Every structure is written in C-alpha cells, then in structure tokens.
C-alpha cells in the first residue's frame, strides 16, 4: 500500500523512471527484432534460391512418417520433415531401413534454424545479440540503478521513521523492490508496444533505402528467442538495479537519517575562494559538502558521453573506410562502344547532348609497352599496359590512384610515380613524352600500377581499332535511353555502367547504418537524460531548506540562477574530464583494430564532444532552473518546513 501511495504521490518521478525502463525495453527489443527480421529475410531467400527441403538424396520406398512434404525430381528425393530440429536423426533412422545414396542436407536452411552440424548462423546471431546487450547493459544498468538509488536517498528520513515505529528491514526492502517490479511491468508493456511500431517504421525506411540491393523487402518477424533474450536482459538489469538500493534502504541508520546530516562534509576553504563572488562561493560550497548527491548525475553524464562518442566513432570510421576505399567515380554514367568509328562517335555525341548536362567523350585502346627504368621516381614500379586515350594535347598522366591489399591490409595509393619526362617503347619505337598530373574525367579507373596512361591528340597514330567512351553527368534513365539508342542506330557492341545507381546504393547503405547506430545512441542518451533530470530534481528537492535560507538572507533570483548555472557547468565539466581518458582509450583500441585492415589516420571526435557537452550542459541547467522555479514560487516558511516525506 505504501509503495503505491508513494508512486502515485510522486507522479513525475514515477513517470520518468517508467520512461527510462520503457526506453531500455525499446532499445533491447528493437535489436532483437532487427536480428529476427534479418534471419527471416535470409530464410525466405534460401527457400527461394535453393528450396525449403531439409535433405535430398537418392532413395526408393522411404517411410513417410515424420515427413511433412516429399518430392522426387530426376531420381532425387527432396524431403521436408515435420520437425527441422530432428533432420539428422530422422535421416539416419530412415536410411537404416532403406538404402540411401548421395545424401545432401540443406545446410543453409538448417543453419538459420540452428540445426546445422557445420556453420550455425542462428547461434551466431544469438551470441551477437548477447554480446551487444551485455555491452549496453554495463552502461545502461548504472543509469537505471541511479534512478532507483536517488529515490532511496530522497526518502532516507521516511525509511528511518518507518523503522522506528516497527517496520522490519525485510519489509522496507520488499517495499522498494516492489516499486521496481511495478515500474518494470509498466515499462515492459509500453516498451513492447512502442518497439514493435518503431521497428516496423525502421524496416520500412531501410526497405526504401536498399530496394535496389534487396531481392525482397525486410518484414517484421517475431522469433521467440530474439524476443526472450532482450526481455530477460531488461528484467535482470532492472531487478538488480532495484534490489541494491532496496537493500541499502533497509540498513539506514535511524538517528543519522532523521537528522539528515550524514552526507555533508566540510573542508577547509582554499585561499582563492575568498576572492570569488557570492554565487561562485555558494556553488563551490554546495558541491564540496554534497558530493554524494552529485555523483549519480556525474556518472550519468560520464556514461552518456562515452556511449555517444563510441557509437559516433564507429560510424565515422565506417564512413571514412567506405569513402576512402570504394573509389566511386564522381559522375553518373559510363558508356563504352566497342570497335568504334567516326560515325559511332557522332551518334554517341548526339545522344550525350540530348541526355546530359555535362559530358566527356574520348577514345581508348590498349597496347603492350615498356617504360624506361630511368623514368620512374620509384624503380619498384613496372608498367606493362599502355592505355592510350584521346585528348587535346599529348602527355602521360603522372599519377597512381588505386586501392590494393598488402599483407591483408587495404592501402590507398594516390601519388605521382614518374619524372617530368618519360621514355616509352611504342611499336618498337622509343619516344620521349612529357608527364602531367592532370586526369581527364573518366580515366580515374585506369590509374593503376600496371598501366601507363597516354593522352594524345591523334589516337590514329597509335591505334588501328579503338573504343569510344562517354562519361555523363545528369539525371537520365540510363537503361531505357541506351536500349533505345542501340536499336535506333544498330549499335549492339555497347556496354554501360550506372555509376549513379552504385553511388546511391553506397549512400543508402551508409544512411541505413546511420539510422540504426544513431537510433541506438539517441535511445541511450534519452535513458541517461531522463535519469539526469530525475536525479537533479530529487537533489534540488532535498535542498529546499537551503534555498529558503538563501532567500531569507537576501539572495536574489538572478544570483540564484547564476549559482545554479555555475553548479551545472562544474558538474558537466567534471563528468567530461572523467570521460576523456576513456574516450581516448576506446578510440585508440578501435583505431588499432581497423589499422590492421585499412590504412587510415586516427580520428579525433571534436565535433561529437562539443555537441554532447553543450547538449548535456543545457539539459542540466534547464532542469535545475525549472526545479528552482518550483521552489521560488513557494513561501519561505513552506520550504523551511518541507520534510520530503
């Protein structure tokens, strides 16, 4: 009864606590539902491409017990059992009774159901979910713990008075624990409803973004294990977070709690404090004498900063890796006519003028060549292919721009490799040609260590047969227009690459990853912020007498606001200073892991740190201000007699 009365009386705090648990439920369940939907997509894909059978073999007159479906095609029998988990046992049993040959299990399907004796994708998904939820629980668990802990701190006097009139430790512990169970049930119910709808919207967005990549849409799936695991994590985390404060509440010292002076610590005042203004002095005194009240807020700030910067770093490193090593061209389409001539050149130019805002046409051919060793800046290079492309002047492109793998590590090369002049042996004739770093649009993909690219204003001097390449930039329906062009001009030796579509797919993949990672980050931040608000509100409620005393001795509203602003700044700065070494450590570990695969520089998350600092500072200050306004509207006598019970 006391538990329900407290929860109803303190509606705001109850709502914030339930909101925190709801957000945790949404976060954990969405992760489980995402994996469930991916698994469902993979099962449907395997069923369509390979089949829904469990095993295929050559067999005659097989016992049809425990078989759901059986088909025979070209002497091969495809069997689907009524229970996929017993596929191997059923098959062994049936093959003892009749002769079976060429037994092949549908390992892809069995793996997704967690049955395969080889690779087990279902177990891999389960392990991934457990690892992700464990990592998140370490941070979020502390935040949820603070939500319950601050509630106990606020009611220390109440618990002591209840003990003084005969309530046992067990009853007090059960009372606080019951609060946790009630808020947990409410949070789970609301969180489940919201997470289902939220995941439905997320999958809809991902389907729209990746429609060109997926063979079918992702659909919301409810695989029991992927729902039970997240809910179990939430239940265990909340019950532990509620039990520890409940245990502490049952051990409260009666006299110390009623006097309410055990949390104050007085220290000798440093010399520089005497030179500060009254508001700054008060801010300093408040923190020094009430550190325990501020620790939960600082801890929440610390966790929020760590989680936000960690996910941001993961995302930034991922985007940097894609941008640096994908080498996608900065145009929309590339069309090549094989074995071209002057007539085809004019036709393709006419097509370019009609279908693009900007274009570049050039002819190319490939010859075998030898480059004089003295022409290289680095003698380790050795080019064999000579790519000849038409242009307005004659020069060799002095640049290598490619991505290669060296010792299982991806390396990006973008540098000059030739001297000012290069000697080429073309058609058994040595020729000296100047070099330049200018790369005409469309020739970026030819700049590899195996090629020497020669630009010439007279390609006929080198090539008897050549191809014509058109580089386009503009909004066109490439497939439709090229098909029409090919039929109208009877040109069928034509190839095209829809670069814009490839760029769009890459961009959409990045966007989908951003949605998932930032979604997780925002939910974690909201959990932290809700606890910060709850903690601050309670801390200021405990200081109502202090505010009344300050008002009674003449402290103005403006001075009170300045005092709270300085306290907010101090709290946020301290939380940030504690988190900075951990941010560097996480960044270093992440960088060292990626450095083994990609050749890249370490990223410093300046932008993310500034954003989260300003956000948390504003939240802390606004919450303090709002809480103070509540007290400011009360009479001094009312505030002085407030016992917080």
C-alpha positions in Angstrom: 0.0 0.0 0.0 2.8 2.4 1.0 4.5 1.6 -2.3 1.5 2.5 -4.4 0.9 5.7 -2.4 4.5 6.8 -3.0 4.4 6.1 -6.7 1.1 7.9 -7.1 2.1 10.9 -5.0 5.4 11.3 -6.8 3.9 11.1 -10.3 6.7 12.9 -12.1 9.5 10.7 -10.7 7.4 7.6 -11.3 6.8 8.6 -15.0 10.5 9.4 -15.5 11.5 6.0 -14.0 9.0 4.1 -16.2 10.1 6.2 -19.2 13.7 5.0 -18.6 12.7 1.4 -18.4 10.5 1.8 -21.4 13.4 3.3 -23.4 15.6 0.4 -22.4 12.9 -2.1 -23.4 12.5 -0.4 -26.8 16.3 -0.4 -27.4 16.9 -4.0 -26.5 13.7 -5.3 -28.2 14.5 -3.4 -31.4 17.9 -5.0 -31.5 16.3 -8.5 -31.1 13.6 -7.7 -33.7 16.2 -6.4 -36.2 18.1 -9.7 -36.0 14.8 -11.7 -36.1 13.8 -9.8 -39.3 17.2 -10.4 -40.9 17.0 -14.1 -40.1 13.5 -14.3 -41.6 14.8 -12.5 -44.8 17.6 -15.0 -45.1 15.3 -18.0 -44.6 13.0 -16.7 -47.4 16.0 -16.0 -49.6 17.3 -19.6 -49.1 13.9 -21.0 -49.7 13.5 -19.2 -53.0 17.0 -19.8 -54.4 17.8 -23.3 -53.0 14.4 -24.7 -51.8 12.6 -25.4 -48.5 13.6 -29.0 -48.3 15.7 -30.3 -45.4 17.6 -33.1 -47.1 17.9 -34.5 -50.6 19.1 -38.0 -51.6 18.6 -40.9 -53.9 16.2 -43.3 -52.2 13.2 -45.5 -53.1 10.2 -46.6 -51.0 11.1 -44.4 -48.0 9.0 -44.5 -44.8 6.8 -41.3 -44.9 6.3 -41.0 -41.1 7.5 -37.6 -39.7 7.7 -36.3 -43.3 5.7 -33.1 -44.0 6.5 -32.9 -47.7 8.3 -35.1 -50.2 9.1 -34.5 -53.9 11.0 -36.6 -56.4 12.7 -35.0 -59.4 15.1 -36.8 -61.8 15.6 -39.7 -59.2 16.4 -37.2 -56.5 14.0 -37.1 -53.5 13.5 -33.8 -51.6 12.3 -34.3 -48.1 10.8 -31.7 -45.7 10.3 -33.1 -42.1 7.6 -32.0 -39.7 10.4 -31.0 -37.2 13.5 -29.5 -38.7 15.4 -29.9 -35.4 15.4 -33.7 -35.9 16.6 -33.6 -39.6 19.8 -35.6 -39.0 18.2 -38.1 -36.6 15.2 -38.8 -38.9 17.5 -39.2 -41.9 19.8 -41.6 -40.1 16.9 -43.6 -38.9 15.2 -43.8 -42.4 18.5 -44.7 -44.1 18.9 -47.7 -41.8 15.7 -49.1 -43.1 16.3 -48.4 -46.8 19.4 -47.7 -49.0 20.2 -44.0 -49.3 22.8 -42.6 -51.5 24.1 -39.0 -52.3 22.7 -37.6 -49.1 22.9 -33.7 -49.1 21.5 -31.6 -46.4 20.2 -28.1 -47.0 22.9 -26.6 -44.7 22.0 -23.0 -45.4 18.4 -23.5 -44.2 19.4 -25.8 -41.3 22.0 -23.2 -40.2 19.4 -20.5 -39.9 17.3 -22.8 -37.7 20.2 -23.6 -35.5 20.3 -27.3 -36.6 23.3 -27.5 -38.9 26.3 -29.5 -37.8 28.6 -27.2 -39.8 28.1 -23.4 -39.7 25.4 -22.3 -37.3 24.1 -18.8 -38.2 21.3 -18.9 -35.6 23.7 -19.4 -32.7 26.0 -16.7 -34.2 23.0 -14.3 -34.2 22.2 -15.2 -30.6 25.8 -14.7 -29.5 25.9 -11.3 -31.2 22.7 -10.2 -29.5 24.1 -11.3 -26.1 27.4 -9.5 -26.7 25.7 -6.3 -27.8 23.2 -6.3 -24.9 25.9 -7.1 -22.4 27.9 -4.2 -23.5 24.9 -1.9 -23.4 23.8 -3.3 -20.1 27.1 -2.3 -18.4 26.4 1.4 -19.1 22.6 1.5 -19.0 22.5 -0.7 -15.9 24.3 2.0 -13.9 21.9 4.7 -15.2 18.8 2.6 -14.2 20.5 1.9 -10.8 20.9 5.7 -10.3 17.1 6.2 -10.9 16.2 3.8 -8.0 19.2 4.9 -5.9 18.2 8.6 -5.9 14.7 7.7 -4.9 16.0 5.9 -1.8 18.3 8.8 -0.9 15.4 11.2 -1.0 13.4 9.0 1.4 16.1 8.2 3.9 14.3 10.0 6.6 11.0 8.3 5.7 12.6 4.8 5.9 14.2 5.6 9.3 10.9 6.8 10.7 9.2 3.6 9.5 11.9 1.5 11.1 11.5 3.5 14.3 7.8 2.5 14.5 8.5 -1.2 14.0 8.8 -1.9 10.3 11.4 -4.6 9.7 14.4 -4.5 7.3 12.7 -7.1 5.1 9.5 -5.1 4.8 11.4 -1.9 3.7 13.5 -3.9 1.3 10.4 -5.5 -0.2 8.6 -2.2 -0.4 11.4 -0.6 -2.5 11.8 -3.8 -4.6 8.0 -3.8 -5.3 8.4 -0.3 -6.7 11.0 -1.7 -9.1 8.7 -4.6 -10.1 5.7 -2.3 -10.7 7.7 0.2 -12.8 9.3 -2.8 -14.7 5.9 -4.3 -15.7 4.7 -0.9 -16.9 7.9 -0.2 -18.8 7.9 -3.6 -20.4 4.3 -3.3 -21.6 4.7 0.2 -23.0 8.1 -0.6 -24.4 6.9 -3.7 -26.2 4.1 -1.8 -28.0 6.4 1.1 -29.0 9.3 -1.1 -30.1 7.0 -3.1 -32.5 5.7 0.0 -34.2 9.2 1.7 -34.2 10.8 -1.4 -35.7 8.0 -1.5 -38.4 8.9 2.1 -39.4 12.6 1.5 -39.3 12.3 -1.6 -41.6 10.1 0.4 -43.9 12.8 3.1 -44.2 15.5 0.5 -44.8 13.5 -1.2 -47.5 13.0 2.1 -49.3 16.7 2.9 -49.0 18.0 -0.5 -50.0 15.3 -1.5 -52.5 18.0 -1.9 -55.3 20.1 -4.1 -53.1 17.5 -6.4 -51.6 15.7 -9.1 -53.6 12.7 -8.7 -51.4 11.6 -6.5 -48.5 12.6 -7.0 -44.9 9.4 -7.9 -42.9 8.9 -7.6 -39.2 9.5 -11.1 -37.7 8.9 -12.3 -34.1 11.4 -15.2 -33.5 10.7 -16.2 -29.8 14.4 -16.5 -28.8 15.2 -13.0 -30.1 12.4 -11.5 -28.0 13.0 -13.6 -24.8 16.8 -12.7 -24.7 16.3 -8.9 -24.7 13.4 -9.1 -22.3 15.4 -11.3 -19.9 18.3 -8.7 -20.0 15.9 -5.9 -19.2 14.2 -7.8 -16.3 17.5 -8.9 -14.7 19.0 -5.4 -15.1 16.1 -3.6 -13.5 15.7 -6.1 -10.7 19.4 -5.8 -9.8 19.2 -2.0 -10.1 16.2 -2.0 -7.7 17.5 -4.7 -5.3 20.8 -3.0 -4.4 19.1 0.4 -3.3 16.3 -1.7 -1.6 19.0 -3.5 0.5 20.7 -0.2 1.3 17.3 1.3 2.4 16.7 -1.5 4.8 20.1 -0.8 6.5 19.5 3.0 7.1 20.8 4.4 10.3 17.8 5.8 12.1 19.3 8.7 14.1 21.6 9.8 11.3 18.9 9.7 8.6 16.4 11.6 10.7 19.0 14.3 11.4 19.8 14.3 7.7 23.4 15.4 8.2 25.5 12.3 7.3 26.0 13.3 3.7 27.6 16.7 4.5 31.4 17.0 4.5 33.1 20.2 5.5 36.6 21.1 4.2 39.0 23.9 4.7 38.3 26.7 2.2 41.1 27.3 -0.4 42.6 30.8 -0.5 41.3 31.6 -4.0 37.7 31.0 -2.9 37.7 34.2 -0.8 38.2 36.3 -3.9 35.2 34.9 -5.7 31.7 36.4 -5.9 29.0 35.1 -3.5 27.3 33.0 -6.2 30.6 31.2 -7.1 31.3 30.7 -3.5 27.9 29.1 -2.9 28.4 26.9 -5.9 31.7 25.7 -4.6 30.3 25.1 -1.1 27.3 23.2 -2.4 29.4 20.8 -4.4 32.0 20.2 -1.7 29.5 19.5 1.1 27.1 17.4 -1.0 29.3 15.3 -3.4 27.2 12.2 -2.9 24.2 13.9 -4.3 26.1 14.9 -7.4 27.8 11.6 -8.1 24.8 9.9 -9.8 24.5 13.0 -12.1 28.2 12.9 -13.0 28.0 9.1 -13.5 25.1 9.6 -15.9 26.9 12.3 -17.8 30.0 10.1 -18.0 28.1 7.1 -19.4 26.1 9.3 -21.9 29.3 10.9 -23.2 31.1 7.5 -23.5 28.2 5.8 -25.4 27.5 8.7 -27.7 31.2 9.2 -28.7 31.8 5.4 -29.0 28.9 4.9 -31.5 29.8 8.1 -33.3 33.4 6.9 -33.7 32.2 3.5 -35.0 30.1 5.3 -37.6 32.7 7.9 -38.6 35.4 5.2 -39.1 32.9 3.1 -41.1 32.0 6.0 -43.4 35.7 7.0 -43.8 36.6 3.4 -44.8 33.8 3.3 -47.4 34.7 6.8 -48.8 38.4 6.2 -48.9 38.4 2.7 -50.3 35.3 2.5 -52.5 36.8 4.8 -55.2 33.4 5.5 -56.7 33.6 8.0 -59.7 32.1 11.4 -59.4 29.9 11.2 -62.5 26.5 9.5 -63.2 27.2 7.0 -66.1 29.9 5.5 -68.2 29.0 4.2 -71.7 31.5 2.4 -74.0 31.1 1.5 -77.7 33.4 -1.3 -78.7 35.2 -1.2 -82.1 34.1 2.4 -82.7 34.5 4.7 -85.7 33.8 8.3 -86.7 30.1 7.6 -87.4 29.5 5.9 -84.0 31.4 8.8 -82.3 29.0 11.3 -83.8 26.0 9.2 -82.8 27.1 8.9 -79.2 27.9 12.6 -79.1 24.3 13.4 -80.3 23.0 11.1 -77.5 25.2 12.8 -74.9 23.9 16.3 -75.9 20.3 15.1 -75.6 20.6 13.2 -72.3 23.1 15.0 -70.1 24.1 18.4 -68.7 27.8 17.7 -68.8 29.7 15.0 -70.7 33.2 13.9 -71.9 33.9 11.7 -74.9 37.2 10.1 -75.6 38.6 7.1 -77.5 40.8 4.4 -75.9 42.9 1.5 -76.9 45.4 -0.8 -75.1 48.9 -1.6 -76.3 51.9 -3.5 -74.7 54.7 -1.2 -73.8 58.0 -0.8 -72.0 58.8 2.2 -69.8 62.4 3.1 -69.4 63.5 2.3 -65.8 65.1 5.8 -65.5 61.7 7.4 -66.0 60.4 6.1 -62.6 60.6 8.0 -59.4 60.4 4.7 -57.6 62.1 1.9 -59.5 59.9 -0.8 -57.9 57.2 0.1 -60.4 56.9 -1.8 -63.6 54.2 -0.9 -66.2 53.3 -3.3 -69.0 50.0 -1.9 -70.4 49.8 1.3 -72.3 46.3 2.9 -72.2 46.0 5.4 -75.0 43.2 8.0 -74.7 42.3 10.8 -77.0 42.7 14.4 -75.7 43.6 18.0 -76.7 47.4 17.5 -76.1 49.9 14.8 -75.7 51.3 13.8 -72.3 51.5 10.8 -69.9 49.4 11.0 -66.7 51.9 11.1 -63.8 49.6 9.6 -61.1 48.7 6.4 -59.4 45.3 6.3 -57.7 44.2 2.8 -56.6 43.4 0.6 -53.6 45.4 -2.5 -53.1 45.7 -5.3 -50.5 49.1 -5.7 -48.9 49.7 -8.2 -46.1 45.9 -8.5 -45.6 45.7 -4.7 -45.2 43.9 -2.3 -47.6 46.2 0.5 -48.7 45.2 3.6 -50.7 47.8 4.9 -53.2 47.4 8.4 -54.6 50.7 9.9 -55.8 52.9 10.7 -58.8 55.3 7.9 -59.8 57.2 9.3 -62.9 59.7 12.0 -63.6 58.9 15.1 -65.7 59.6 13.2 -68.9 59.1 9.5 -69.7 60.6 7.3 -72.3 58.1 4.8 -73.9 58.8 2.0 -76.3 55.7 2.0 -78.5 55.5 -0.3 -81.6 59.3 -0.9 -81.3 60.0 2.8 -81.4 61.2 4.8 -78.3 59.5 8.1 -77.7 60.1 10.7 -75.0 56.9 12.3 -73.7 56.3 14.9 -71.0 54.2 14.0 -67.9 51.4 15.8 -66.1 49.2 15.2 -63.1 46.0 16.3 -65.0 43.5 13.4 -65.1 40.6 13.8 -67.7 37.2 12.9 -66.3 36.5 9.1 -66.8 40.1 8.0 -66.7 40.5 7.6 -62.9 39.9 3.8 -63.1 42.9 3.3 -65.4 45.4 4.9 -63.0 46.9 1.6 -61.5 50.4 0.4 -61.1 50.0 -1.9 -64.1 49.1 0.8 -66.5 50.7 3.8 -68.2 48.1 6.2 -69.5 49.0 8.3 -72.5 46.8 11.2 -73.6 47.2 12.1 -77.3 45.5 14.5 -79.8 46.0 11.9 -82.6 45.0 8.4 -81.5 45.1 7.1 -85.1 48.9 7.2 -84.9 48.9 4.5 -82.2 45.6 2.5 -82.6 44.1 0.7 -85.6 41.0 -0.2 -83.5 39.7 1.7 -80.6 36.7 2.1 -78.2 34.7 5.2 -77.6 33.8 6.0 -74.0 31.2 8.6 -72.9 31.2 10.0 -69.4 27.8 11.5 -68.4 26.6 13.7 -65.6 22.9 14.4 -65.4 19.6 12.8 -64.4 18.8 10.2 -67.1 17.1 6.8 -67.2 20.2 5.1 -68.4 18.9 1.6 -69.2 15.9 2.9 -71.1 17.7 5.5 -73.2 20.7 3.2 -74.0 18.3 0.5 -75.2 16.5 2.9 -77.4 19.8 4.4 -78.8 21.2 0.9 -79.5 18.1 -0.1 -81.5 17.8 3.2 -83.4 21.4 3.2 -84.5 22.0 -0.6 -84.8 24.9 -0.4 -82.3 25.0 -3.6 -80.2 28.7 -3.7 -79.1 27.8 -1.4 -76.3 28.5 -1.6 -72.5 27.3 0.8 -69.8 27.8 1.3 -66.0 25.1 3.0 -64.0 27.5 4.8 -61.6 24.8 7.0 -60.1 22.9 3.8 -59.1 26.0 2.3 -57.5 26.7 5.6 -55.7 23.1 5.7 -54.5 23.3 2.2 -53.1 26.5 3.0 -51.2 25.0 6.2 -49.8 21.8 4.4 -48.8 23.8 1.7 -47.0 25.6 4.4 -45.0 22.3 6.1 -44.3 20.7 2.8 -43.1 23.8 2.2 -40.8 23.4 5.7 -39.5 19.7 5.2 -38.7 20.5 2.0 -36.7 23.5 3.4 -34.8 22.1 6.8 -34.2 18.8 5.2 -33.1 20.7 3.2 -30.5 22.7 6.2 -29.4 19.7 8.5 -29.1 17.8 5.9 -27.0 20.8 5.5 -24.7 21.1 9.3 -24.4 17.4 9.6 -23.6 17.8 7.0 -20.9 20.7 8.9 -19.4 19.0 12.3 -19.8 15.8 11.0 -18.1 17.9 9.8 -15.1 19.9 13.1 -15.0 16.6 15.0 -14.8 15.2 12.7 -12.1 18.5 12.9 -10.1 18.7 16.7 -10.4 15.0 17.2 -9.4 15.5 15.0 -6.4 18.8 16.7 -5.4 17.2 20.1 -5.5 14.1 18.9 -3.7 16.4 17.8 -0.8 17.9 21.4 -0.9 14.6 23.2 -0.4 15.5 24.3 3.1 18.8 25.6 1.7 17.1 27.7 -0.9 14.7 29.1 1.7 17.6 30.1 3.9 19.4 31.8 1.0 16.2 33.7 0.0 15.7 34.8 3.7 19.1 36.3 3.9 18.6 38.3 0.7 19.9 36.2 -2.3 18.1 37.4 -5.4 16.5 35.2 -8.1 19.3 36.3 -10.5 22.0 35.4 -8.1 20.3 32.0 -7.5 20.2 31.4 -11.3 23.9 32.2 -11.6 24.7 29.9 -8.8 22.8 27.0 -10.4 24.5 27.8 -13.8 27.9 27.5 -12.2 27.0 24.3 -10.5 25.7 22.9 -13.8 28.9 23.9 -15.6 31.0 22.3 -12.8 29.1 19.0 -12.8 29.2 18.7 -16.6 32.9 19.6 -16.9 33.8 17.1 -14.2 31.7 14.3 -16.0 33.5 15.2 -19.2 37.0 15.3 -17.7 36.5 11.8 -16.2 35.2 10.5 -19.6 38.1 12.0 -21.8 40.7 9.3 -20.9 38.1 6.6 -21.6 37.2 8.2 -24.9 40.8 8.2 -26.0 41.3 4.6 -24.9 38.2 3.4 -26.8 39.3 5.5 -29.9 42.8 4.0 -29.7 41.5 0.4 -29.4 39.1 1.0 -32.3 41.8 2.6 -34.4 44.4 -0.1 -33.8 41.8 -2.8 -34.7 40.9 -1.0 -38.0 44.5 -0.2 -38.8 45.2 -3.9 -39.3 42.7 -3.9 -42.2 42.7 -0.3 -43.5 45.5 2.2 -44.0 44.0 5.3 -42.2 44.7 8.0 -39.7 43.2 8.2 -36.2 40.0 10.3 -36.0 39.6 12.8 -33.1 35.8 13.3 -32.3 36.0 17.1 -31.6 32.6 17.7 -33.1 30.9 14.9 -31.2 32.4 16.0 -27.9 31.3 19.7 -28.4 27.8 18.6 -29.3 27.3 16.3 -26.4 28.9 18.8 -24.0 26.5 21.7 -25.0 23.5 19.3 -25.0 24.1 18.0 -21.5 25.0 21.4 -20.1 21.7 22.9 -21.4 19.7 19.9 -20.1 21.4 20.1 -16.6 20.9 23.8 -16.4 17.3 23.9 -17.7 16.4 21.1 -15.3 18.0 22.9 -12.3 16.3 26.2 -13.4 12.8 24.5 -13.7 13.2 22.8 -10.3 14.3 26.0 -8.7 11.3 27.9 -10.2 9.0 25.4 -8.4 10.7 26.3 -5.1 10.9 30.0 -5.9 7.1 30.1 -6.2 6.7 28.7 -2.7 6.7 30.7 0.5 9.9 30.6 2.6 8.0 29.1 5.6 6.6 26.3 3.4 10.1 25.5 2.1 11.6 25.6 5.6 9.1 23.0 6.9 9.4 20.7 3.9 10.4 17.3 5.3 10.4 15.3 2.0 8.3 12.5 3.3 
